């Protein structure tokens, strides 16, 4: 009792002296066999001392203790020595296996473990660290005999695996690794499975992951790989989105399980439905691991602080299948169906909303799961609180940016998909409703259109847009600056329209040249350059094409006059946008622009710029 504290002394020679005292006691103390469990910590702690001189000195003394014990028990130990073999997977590159006599001393003195476990829960960090190091030496010497103590040791070891001190965590994981190698798989597997179901802490997770990863009995653990994967499907595990460290541990275990599964050649195809346990029944291992990894990645989507976890999660998904789109096609519909509580009034902080938003942002929209995703989003938006709707529409806008990447169908098929999606989810929320919350939802719904303008094929978008011009025209004059900006972004890719459609949006866009927001003014200037009459559609709708053209030119004349007026604006970006739009309009309206430009007084600052537009474009 008096010597034990000196094992943590700062002076190496003091620690070495304690080890030497222990070696002498183990050899010369009367009735020493009865005190082995009290003396062993003096020696074993020095075997893992940070100073090489101390380790080497006590290692030599420990071997002498073993030699003496062998001589005293030669009859018994010689028989064991004849039949024993080096355990499979023994880490010979990291540890020198203790002699049979040294191991026998520890194996008969396992009562010391109770003392070690008590000290592993002490409040002082150095005591916990030395106790954990001591436990590693006990496991190294006891080998398979330690099996009887696993149930007792596991909760304390799991607690050490989540200690605030990284050194203690590292030592605890080293203990877990040794137990995974030296203990029989059946000794710990079922206990770990049942314990983690009750207490899914990060300590239990680390302990279980390390045991499973280091286990060398491949055939046994391959049979249970789905049981371990099913544990990770528990919402308490894969929905733990606040603890970044926990998320990384889950992904680490997924990667290990995927590697084990691939060794059995039953993971890659993922075609045969195999019964698993409890919540994972009737799912393939690939689908189970995909579900867990995707949920972790979805919770990290868009969070800069969790970038490394997100990237690691994507790597785990690629481990399942290098083609992520194919992986989503096979399994995403199943994941969407498993998201619960969407019928509740969820806020933007709700786990279900965060998960669904992350999935939409990451996976985008594909034909194979488009219907399932639309129905899931529709249910979520219908019941969500206003802030939840805002987050969902934000995710949809991000997903729409990658539409062209995931969808290569024919133009007609894409139009049908987008039309049904817009009619059911987006369009109803574009209609004006009083209130701040409604305004925010309307803004993000308009953002979805702006994303379509960027992510959807130009021809598909041009065919889709006219149907919604009536509601978008009203949003151009919305009270919210962001709504006006998103609406104009949705109109930036305008193509030729019939007269009625042009008349509907031309004046609202023009009026935005005087908007309080600089961004809105610039977008309005760009949109004006996209206004073009579709003569073919006019012929189909009206018998007198000439009169329609004249009516459009009357409107365009007013627009051009206002654009010329704003060329005197001091904002460089606005003037540049107007000049670019004038170049676009000049292509189909040369005579009008030349005539209006000639009427501009010669003293105007923009007179030369207008002449440059007309002359350069004419010469091309």
Number of C-alpha atoms within 10 A of each C-alpha: 7 5 15 15 12 16 23 18 11 9 10 18 13 15 27 26 19 23 30 21 16 26 26 17 18 26 18 10 12 10 9 14 15 10 14 20 19 16 24 22 25 26 26 25 27 31 24 19 20 10 14 12 13 21 20 16 16 28 21 12 19 26 16 18 21 22 18 16 20 20 12 11 13 15 10 10 16 14 10 12 13 8 7 9 8 8 13 11 12 15 14 9 6 7 9 10 14 17 15 18 24 21 20 19 21 24 19 14 20 19 14 19 20 13 14 21 19 12 17 26 17 13 9 10 16 15 18 23 24 23 25 29 25 27 26 24 21 25 24 21 23 23 20 17 18 21 20 13 14 17 14 13 17 20 18 17 27 22 18 26 27 20 17 10 14 13 16 23 22 18 22 29 25 19 25 28 22 22 27 25 23 25 24 17 20 12 18 20 18 12 13 21 15 11 16 20 15 8 13 15 19 21 26 25 23 24 28 25 24 22 25 28 20 17 23 20 17 15 10 14 21 16 12 15 18 24 18 22 23 21 23 26 19 16 12 14 21 21 20 17 20 10 11 17 12 20 26 19 17 23 27 20 23 26 21 17 25 23 16 21 21 18 12 13 11 15 21 15 12 18 13 12 12 13 13 20 14 10 11 21 14 15 21 22 29 25 25 24 26 26 22 27 28 27 26 29 28 23 26 25 22 15 11 9 10 18 14 14 22 26 14 17 28 18 16 24 27 14 18 26 18 12 11 15 15 12 18 22 16 15 20 24 17 16 20 19 12 10 14 11 14 21 12 15 15 22 19 18 11 15 20 19 26 24 22 25 25 26 25 22 22 18 19 25 23 19 16 15 17 17 16 17 23 18 16 18 24 17 15 23 24 15 17 23 16 20 16 23 28 24 22 27 25 22 23 27 24 23 23 24 20 21 20 18 14 14 16 13 11 9 13 10 14 20 19 13 14 16 18 13 18 18 12 15 20 24 18 13 20 22 15 14 12 7 8 11 15 18 23 18 25 27 26 26 29 30 26 24 28 23 22 28 23 19 19 22 16 15 12 19 23 19 14 18 20 16 12 14 16 13 15 27 21 17 24 24 17 18 10 15 17 20 26 30 26 25 29 29 24 23 27 21 19 20 18 16 20 20 20 12 16 20 16 15 20 18 16 16 24 20 15 22 22 12 16 10 14 16 16 26 25 22 24 32 28 26 24 29 20 19 23 20 21 15 17 12 14 19 14 10 12 12 10 10 16 13 11 19 15 11 14 18 15 11 14 23 16 12 18 20 14 14 20 20 12 17 22 14 11 9 12 10 15 24 20 15 20 26 22 17 20 24 19 18 20 19 13 12 16 14 12 16 23 16 10 14 22 13 10 15 10 11 8 11 11 19 17 13 14 22 14 12 18 20 12 11 14 11 6 5
